[in-house]
Amino acid sequence: MQQITQSRNDNLKLAVPSILIAAFVLSLGDALVKQESATFPLWQIFVMRSVIAVPFLVYFIRIRACNVSIMPDRFGWTALRSLLLVIMWAAYYLALPHVLFSIAAASFYTAPLFITLFTALLTGDRVGWKGWIAVLLGFIGVLLILQSQADDFNAYALLPIISAICYASAMIITRSKCENEKPLILSLGLNLAFVGVGALAILIIQIWEPSPASMAANPFLLGEWKPMWIDEWRTMAILAIIIVIASVGTAIAYQSGPSSIIATFDFSYVAYIVIWGILLFGEAPDFVTIIGILLIVGGGLLAVRNK
């Protein structure tokens, strides 16, 4: 594999475990959001999850580096990255009530292909032919998963593809423009963006006053704010912990390793989703899906072995 051009010393021993852990906790969080999509509107999840997360992030930033400002060094790029990730999650979550979990995950995981393309086109990094084969194997695995569930495919599956483009763009920004930002500060910026976008969406819905029929047809998008009791607060606290771990882990991974390699390990999310699909939603994978997962894992192993 041709050596990928690096602007700093990469640390795959840190980057790979970070993305694997981030993908695991993120998949769990997404499974919980899918479960809660019948209970809470999306914007309430965005606001309450991050309202819980933000004070803890500020506290940890102050504890770890009391003399460091909580403002990012490159505010504009950090803000753009955060906005892209909020759009990513909004598009992905809005698809979850309408498609099988595995379909949404497989559609979203065209992201590593976009990351590799954007890396080659925008950052000047060179990806060797074995690197392209590794990502191609993963992409073929995603296509197999989609094909095995073709009867359940619908237009909502396009939302995760939009999500994938936003995610790829955000990770390229992480690697090329926010490489020196502290991961905790990137996570703080993301969660503040969740609060801002969620609050704005709630305000728009209140001013717009959609019809009861529209709200009944799209409760996850247009539903009213729901009261929260002990169980609901516990769920939001779990989601807050998950978003902090996932956002910090993802930032560390893409700061510490070439985007094309980290993106390939990002495919592990699909395997995790299949596990949660079995345990929580009764979506047992068929033979073709299993082959797809093996191709995804094989692509990741090929990418790192030939680093």
Phi, psi and omega per residue, in radians:
M1 nan 2.338 3.090
Q2 -1.122 2.448 -3.129
Q3 -1.164 2.308 3.100
I4 -1.328 2.296 -3.136
T5 -1.064 2.323 -3.094
Q6 -2.183 2.477 3.101
S7 -1.750 -0.061 -3.131
R8 -2.712 3.039 3.087
N9 -1.331 2.010 3.119
D10 -1.421 2.733 -3.101
N11 -2.351 1.480 -3.106
L12 -1.179 -0.471 3.118
K13 -1.146 -0.435 3.040
L14 -1.608 -0.726 -3.013
A15 -1.169 -0.792 -3.057
V16 -1.155 -0.884 3.072
P17 -1.036 -0.613 -3.136
S18 -1.081 -0.790 -3.110
I19 -1.267 -0.571 3.099
L20 -1.155 -0.749 3.104
I21 -1.168 -0.768 3.139
A22 -1.055 -0.759 3.133
A23 -1.115 -0.661 -3.137
F24 -1.135 -0.907 -3.099
V25 -1.192 -0.586 3.111
L26 -1.142 -0.722 3.110
S27 -1.087 -0.689 3.086
L28 -1.111 -0.774 3.109
G29 -1.075 -0.710 3.131
D30 -1.165 -0.623 3.068
A31 -1.112 -0.712 3.107
L32 -1.149 -0.688 3.104
V33 -1.102 -0.728 3.099
K34 -1.045 -0.720 3.100
Q35 -1.117 -0.699 -3.062
E36 -1.481 -0.062 -3.094
S37 -1.116 -0.355 3.079
A38 -1.510 -0.124 -3.068
T39 -1.916 -0.828 -3.073
F40 -2.007 2.535 2.945
P41 -1.240 2.700 -3.083
L42 -0.958 -0.761 -3.008
W43 -1.220 -0.530 3.052
Q44 -1.165 -0.687 3.076
I45 -1.089 -0.800 3.127
F46 -0.987 -0.869 -3.034
V47 -1.209 -0.915 -3.016
M48 -1.211 -0.682 3.106
R49 -1.018 -0.797 -3.069
S50 -1.419 -0.481 3.038
V51 -1.063 -0.620 3.073
I52 -1.282 -0.687 -3.045
A53 -1.270 -0.662 -2.997
V54 -1.028 -0.862 -3.137
P55 -1.027 -0.671 3.130
F56 -1.166 -0.683 3.114
L57 -1.120 -0.774 3.110
V58 -1.065 -0.738 3.134
Y59 -1.067 -0.830 -3.115
F60 -1.175 -0.620 3.087
I61 -1.094 -0.773 -3.135
R62 -1.176 -0.656 3.141
I63 -1.182 -0.769 -3.067
R64 -1.317 -0.574 -3.103
A65 -2.640 1.440 -2.991
C66 -1.140 -0.370 -3.119
N67 -1.649 0.033 -3.110
V68 -1.616 2.343 3.088
S69 -1.217 2.559 3.076
I70 -1.392 -0.080 3.066
M71 -1.423 2.370 3.109
P72 -1.207 2.678 3.104
D73 -1.151 -0.659 -3.130
R74 -2.017 1.427 -2.985
F75 -1.056 -0.779 -3.071
G76 -1.081 -0.819 -3.140
W77 -1.180 -0.657 3.107
T78 -1.135 -0.702 3.118
A79 -1.140 -0.747 3.120
L80 -1.107 -0.775 3.087
R81 -0.995 -0.801 -3.120
S82 -1.111 -0.744 -3.139
L83 -1.123 -0.740 3.102
L84 -1.054 -0.698 3.141
L85 -1.227 -0.618 3.078
V86 -1.131 -0.773 3.082
I87 -1.071 -0.707 3.103
M88 -0.979 -0.921 -3.101
W89 -1.170 -0.643 3.127
A90 -1.087 -0.828 -3.135
A91 -1.101 -0.747 -3.112
Y92 -1.165 -0.824 -3.111
Y93 -1.135 -0.625 -3.139
L94 -1.157 -0.384 3.094
A95 -1.392 -0.461 -2.964
L96 -1.046 -0.672 3.130
P97 -1.214 -0.215 -2.975
H98 -1.957 -0.203 -3.108
V99 -2.340 2.793 3.032
L100 -1.063 2.565 -3.123
F101 -0.977 -0.763 -3.118
S102 -1.140 -0.609 3.098
I103 -1.132 -0.808 3.137
A104 -1.062 -0.786 -3.117
A105 -1.126 -0.768 -3.120
A106 -1.130 -0.717 3.108
S107 -1.128 -0.712 3.139
F108 -1.134 -0.604 -3.042
Y109 -1.477 0.502 2.696
T110 -1.349 -0.152 -3.101
A111 -0.948 -0.809 3.140
P112 -1.042 -0.550 3.066
L113 -1.132 -0.777 3.101
F114 -1.121 -0.664 3.128
I115 -1.072 -0.786 -3.141
T116 -1.113 -0.751 3.114
L117 -1.093 -0.815 -3.129
F118 -1.156 -0.631 3.108
T119 -1.058 -0.809 -3.119
A120 -1.176 -0.680 -3.018
L121 -1.470 -0.589 -2.942
L122 -1.883 -0.524 -3.030
T123 -1.856 -0.203 -3.141
G124 1.455 -0.033 3.069
D125 -1.110 2.459 3.116
R126 -1.761 2.222 3.136
V127 -1.945 2.083 -3.105
G128 -1.217 2.997 -3.051
W129 -1.138 -0.583 3.095
K130 -1.209 -0.564 3.056
G131 -1.118 -0.725 3.101
W132 -1.148 -0.672 3.109
I133 -1.120 -0.707 3.136
A134 -1.034 -0.835 3.132
V135 -1.174 -0.654 3.121
L136 -1.081 -0.716 3.089
L137 -1.025 -0.775 3.107
G138 -1.101 -0.715 -3.138
F139 -1.157 -0.686 3.070
I140 -1.081 -0.689 3.078
G141 -1.032 -0.726 3.083
V142 -1.095 -0.757 3.132
L143 -1.083 -0.662 3.096
L144 -1.106 -0.716 3.114
I145 -1.112 -0.747 3.089
L146 -1.074 -0.775 -3.094
Q147 -1.112 -0.647 -3.105
S148 -1.200 -0.348 -3.137
Q149 -1.993 0.464 -2.988
A150 -0.995 -0.587 -3.107
D151 -1.143 -0.385 -3.111
D152 -1.717 0.041 -3.108
F153 -1.310 2.390 3.052
N154 -2.578 -3.140 -3.035
A155 -1.070 -0.452 3.122
Y156 -1.108 -0.393 3.102
A157 -1.176 -0.248 3.074
L158 -1.292 -0.443 3.124
L159 -1.046 -0.764 3.077
P160 -1.100 -0.443 3.078
I161 -1.226 -0.719 3.010
I162 -1.033 -0.742 3.088
S163 -1.022 -0.722 -3.123
A164 -1.094 -0.709 3.128
I165 -1.122 -0.722 3.101
C166 -1.125 -0.740 -3.139
Y167 -1.111 -0.796 3.134
A168 -1.042 -0.768 3.130
S169 -1.091 -0.732 -3.135
A170 -1.141 -0.662 -3.131
M171 -1.266 -0.567 3.048
I172 -1.144 -0.718 3.080
I173 -1.104 -0.708 3.109
T174 -1.005 -0.778 -3.073
R175 -1.292 -0.705 -2.964
S176 -1.736 -0.470 -3.038
K177 -2.063 -0.416 -3.078
C178 -2.087 0.457 -3.026
E179 -1.161 -0.398 -3.113
N180 -1.796 0.025 3.083
E181 -1.308 2.515 3.083
K182 -1.219 2.332 -3.124
P183 -0.953 -0.637 3.121
L184 -1.122 -0.632 3.122
I185 -1.244 -0.660 3.046
L186 -1.091 -0.715 3.098
S187 -1.129 -0.700 3.097
L188 -1.075 -0.781 3.114
G189 -1.057 -0.713 3.115
L190 -1.090 -0.804 -3.093
N191 -1.214 -0.590 3.023
L192 -1.128 -0.641 3.087
A193 -1.148 -0.686 3.070
F194 -1.019 -0.798 3.141
V195 -1.094 -0.803 -3.100
G196 -1.125 -0.838 -3.128
V197 -1.171 -0.734 3.129
G198 -1.090 -0.772 3.133
A199 -1.130 -0.701 3.112
L200 -1.111 -0.743 3.127
A201 -1.103 -0.721 3.110
I202 -1.093 -0.740 3.120
L203 -1.092 -0.765 3.130
I204 -1.076 -0.742 3.133
I205 -1.116 -0.689 3.122
Q206 -1.130 -0.713 3.137
I207 -1.264 -0.690 -3.098
W208 -1.210 -0.666 -3.088
E209 0.911 1.211 3.130
P210 -1.079 2.717 -3.105
S211 -1.153 2.690 3.086
P212 -0.981 -0.604 3.129
A213 -1.138 -0.734 3.122
S214 -1.137 -0.710 3.137
M215 -1.166 -0.664 3.123
A216 -1.201 -0.589 -3.129
A217 -1.341 -0.506 -3.106
N218 -2.320 1.098 -3.069
P219 -1.126 -0.547 -3.122
F220 -1.231 -0.529 -3.140
L221 -1.581 -0.711 -2.972
L222 -2.032 0.087 -3.060
G223 -1.127 2.771 3.129
E224 -1.399 2.754 3.075
W225 -1.049 2.306 -3.086
K226 -1.808 2.483 3.065
P227 -1.120 2.633 -3.081
M228 -2.141 2.289 3.077
W229 -1.981 -2.917 -3.022
I230 -0.999 -0.818 -3.125
D231 -1.086 -0.697 -3.118
E232 -1.205 -0.695 3.091
W233 -1.123 -0.659 3.103
R234 -1.100 -0.739 3.101
T235 -1.075 -0.776 3.130
M236 -1.125 -0.642 3.112
A237 -1.133 -0.718 3.092
I238 -1.087 -0.765 3.117
L239 -1.111 -0.609 3.104
A240 -1.145 -0.774 3.098
I241 -1.058 -0.744 -3.122
I242 -1.116 -0.768 -3.090
I243 -1.180 -0.579 3.092
V244 -1.165 -0.878 -3.133
I245 -1.055 -0.795 -3.093
A246 -1.148 -0.761 -3.086
S247 -1.238 -0.681 3.099
V248 -1.192 -0.790 -3.130
G249 -1.081 -0.717 3.116
T250 -1.135 -0.740 3.128
A251 -1.086 -0.785 3.123
I252 -1.049 -0.780 -3.082
A253 -1.075 -0.845 -3.063
Y254 -1.371 -0.288 2.987
Q255 -1.407 -0.454 -2.971
S256 -1.764 -0.164 -3.111
G257 -2.555 2.751 3.118
P258 -1.006 2.413 -3.044
S259 -1.011 -0.672 -3.074
S260 -1.144 -0.601 3.129
I261 -1.357 -0.810 -3.130
I262 -1.094 -0.664 3.124
A263 -1.054 -0.629 -3.139
T264 -1.154 -0.716 3.080
F265 -1.241 -0.395 3.053
D266 -1.038 -0.414 3.110
F267 -1.041 -0.352 -3.126
S268 -1.013 -0.396 3.084
Y269 -0.941 -0.697 -3.109
V270 -1.089 -0.738 3.117
A271 -1.114 -0.731 3.104
Y272 -1.081 -0.703 -3.127
I273 -1.086 -0.686 3.110
V274 -1.065 -0.699 3.123
I275 -1.107 -0.842 3.123
W276 -1.139 -0.597 3.091
G277 -1.056 -0.706 3.109
I278 -1.182 -0.836 -3.017
L279 -1.266 -0.637 -2.995
L280 -1.863 -0.497 -3.019
F281 -2.159 0.035 3.116
G282 1.161 0.517 3.141
E283 -1.701 1.442 -3.118
A284 -1.293 2.302 -3.137
P285 -1.283 2.517 3.054
D286 -1.582 -3.069 -3.054
F287 -1.080 -0.750 -3.116
V288 -1.095 -0.703 3.117
T289 -1.082 -0.734 3.116
I290 -1.079 -0.738 3.081
I291 -1.056 -0.725 3.111
G292 -1.045 -0.748 3.124
I293 -1.102 -0.742 3.131
L294 -1.080 -0.672 3.085
L295 -1.126 -0.688 3.122
I296 -1.081 -0.850 3.129
V297 -1.116 -0.737 3.125
G298 -1.060 -0.681 3.092
G299 -1.073 -0.719 3.114
G300 -1.112 -0.758 3.124
L301 -1.113 -0.695 3.138
L302 -1.121 -0.698 -3.097
A303 -1.105 -0.784 -3.088
V304 -1.355 -0.646 -3.141
R305 -1.042 -0.566 -3.092
N306 -1.784 0.297 3.105
K307 -1.107 nan nan
